[in-house]
Protein backbone atom coordinates (compact mmCIF):
# COMPACT_ATOMS: atom_id res chain seq x y z
CA UNK A 1 0.00 0.00 0.00
CA UNK A 2 1.43 3.37 -0.98
CA UNK A 3 0.52 7.02 -0.96
CA UNK A 4 -2.32 8.60 0.94
CA UNK A 5 -3.93 5.19 1.60
CA UNK A 6 -0.82 4.14 3.54
CA UNK A 7 -0.97 7.27 5.66
CA UNK A 8 -4.64 6.76 6.50
CA UNK A 9 -4.16 3.05 7.21
CA UNK A 10 -1.81 3.82 10.07
CA UNK A 11 -3.85 4.37 13.22
CA UNK A 12 -1.34 6.67 14.88
CA UNK A 13 -1.52 9.20 12.05
CA UNK A 14 -5.26 9.60 12.56
CA UNK A 15 -4.78 10.32 16.26
CA UNK A 16 -1.92 12.74 15.57
CA UNK A 17 -4.03 14.53 12.95
CA UNK A 18 -6.94 14.84 15.39
CA UNK A 19 -4.59 16.27 18.03
CA UNK A 20 -3.21 18.87 15.61
CA UNK A 21 -6.71 19.90 14.50
CA UNK A 22 -7.68 20.24 18.18
CA UNK A 23 -4.66 22.48 18.73
CA UNK A 24 -5.84 24.65 15.82
CA UNK A 25 -9.31 25.04 17.31
CA UNK A 26 -7.83 25.73 20.76
CA UNK A 27 -5.53 28.38 19.27
CA UNK A 28 -8.55 29.98 17.65
CA UNK A 29 -10.39 30.04 20.99
CA UNK A 30 -7.39 31.52 22.80
CA UNK A 31 -6.95 34.23 20.17
CA UNK A 32 -10.68 35.04 20.02
CA UNK A 33 -10.89 35.27 23.80
CA UNK A 34 -7.43 36.58 24.66
CA UNK A 35 -6.65 39.26 22.08
CA UNK A 36 -9.56 41.54 23.07
CA UNK A 37 -8.75 41.12 26.77
CA UNK A 38 -5.16 42.14 26.15
CA UNK A 39 -6.39 45.22 24.32
CA UNK A 40 -4.79 44.13 21.06
CA UNK A 41 -8.05 44.02 19.09
CA UNK A 42 -11.66 45.02 19.50
CA UNK A 43 -13.27 41.62 19.37
CA UNK A 44 -12.25 38.95 16.89
CA UNK A 45 -11.91 41.36 13.99
CA UNK A 46 -10.39 41.07 10.54
CA UNK A 47 -6.86 41.71 11.80
CA UNK A 48 -7.15 38.97 14.42
CA UNK A 49 -8.66 36.58 11.87
CA UNK A 50 -5.84 37.30 9.42
CA UNK A 51 -3.23 36.77 12.15
CA UNK A 52 -4.85 33.47 13.13
CA UNK A 53 -4.99 32.21 9.53
CA UNK A 54 -1.34 33.13 8.90
CA UNK A 55 -0.17 31.58 12.17
CA UNK A 56 -2.22 28.43 11.61
CA UNK A 57 -0.86 28.06 8.07
CA UNK A 58 2.71 28.24 9.37
CA UNK A 59 1.96 25.67 12.09
CA UNK A 60 0.32 23.39 9.51
CA UNK A 61 3.34 23.73 7.22
CA UNK A 62 5.70 22.89 10.09
CA UNK A 63 3.57 19.81 10.80
CA UNK A 64 3.94 18.83 7.13
CA UNK A 65 7.71 19.27 7.38
CA UNK A 66 7.85 17.06 10.46
CA UNK A 67 5.89 14.39 8.63
CA UNK A 68 8.23 14.53 5.65
CA UNK A 69 11.61 14.93 7.33
CA UNK A 70 11.12 12.99 10.56
CA UNK A 71 8.30 10.50 10.00
CA UNK A 72 9.42 9.49 6.53
CA UNK A 73 6.31 10.34 4.51
CA UNK A 74 6.52 11.87 1.07
CA UNK A 75 5.22 15.34 0.32
CA UNK A 76 2.48 13.74 -1.80
CA UNK A 77 1.38 11.69 1.21
CA UNK A 78 1.49 14.64 3.59
CA UNK A 79 -0.23 17.30 1.43
CA UNK A 80 -3.77 15.87 1.86
CA UNK A 81 -3.15 15.62 5.60
CA UNK A 82 -1.95 19.24 5.70
CA UNK A 83 -5.01 20.32 3.75
CA UNK A 84 -7.28 18.63 6.27
CA UNK A 85 -5.30 19.95 9.25
CA UNK A 86 -5.35 23.51 7.91
CA UNK A 87 -8.84 23.70 6.43
CA UNK A 88 -10.96 22.38 9.32
CA UNK A 89 -9.85 25.02 11.90
CA UNK A 90 -9.77 27.62 9.10
CA UNK A 91 -13.43 26.93 8.29
CA UNK A 92 -14.38 27.13 11.95
CA UNK A 93 -12.59 30.50 12.15
CA UNK A 94 -14.38 31.81 9.07
CA UNK A 95 -17.78 30.59 10.27
CA UNK A 96 -17.38 32.07 13.76
CA UNK A 97 -15.95 35.39 12.59
CA UNK A 98 -18.22 38.33 13.28
TAKAGI-V417356 format. One record per backbone hydrogen bond with DSSP energy under -0.5 kcal/mol. CO is the residue of the C=O (numbers start at 0). NH is the residue of the N-H. E is the energy in kcal/mol with one decimal. If there is no record, write none. Layout:
# TAKAGI-V417356
co = {CO CO}
nh = {NH NH}
e = {E E}
This chain:
# TAKAGI-V417356
co = {1 2 2 3 4 5 6 8 9 9 10 11 12 13 14 15 16 17 18 19 20 21 22 23 24 25 26 27 28 29 30 32 33 34 34 35 40 42 43 44 45 46 47 48 49 50 51 52 53 54 55 56 57 58 59 60 61 62 63 64 65 65 66 73 74 75 76 77 78 79 80 81 82 83 84 85 86 87 88 89 90 91 92}
nh = {4 5 6 7 8 9 9 10 12 13 14 15 16 17 18 19 20 21 22 23 24 25 26 27 28 29 30 31 32 33 34 36 37 39 40 38 42 44 97 48 49 50 51 52 53 54 55 56 57 58 59 60 61 62 63 64 65 66 67 68 69 70 72 77 78 79 80 81 82 83 84 85 86 87 88 89 90 91 92 93 94 95 96}
e = {-0.7 -0.7 -1.5 -2.4 -1.8 -0.9 -0.6 -0.6 -0.6 -1.0 -1.5 -2.5 -2.6 -2.2 -2.2 -2.4 -2.4 -2.2 -2.1 -2.0 -2.1 -2.6 -2.8 -1.9 -2.2 -2.6 -2.6 -2.8 -2.2 -3.5 -1.7 -0.8 -1.8 -2.1 -0.9 -1.0 -1.0 -1.7 -0.7 -2.5 -2.6 -2.3 -2.5 -2.6 -2.4 -2.6 -3.1 -2.2 -2.0 -2.3 -2.4 -2.4 -2.4 -2.2 -2.0 -2.4 -2.4 -2.1 -2.2 -3.2 -2.0 -1.7 -2.3 -2.0 -2.5 -0.6 -0.6 -2.9 -2.6 -2.0 -3.0 -2.9 -2.8 -1.8 -0.7 -1.7 -3.1 -1.9 -2.4 -2.5 -2.8 -1.7 -1.0}
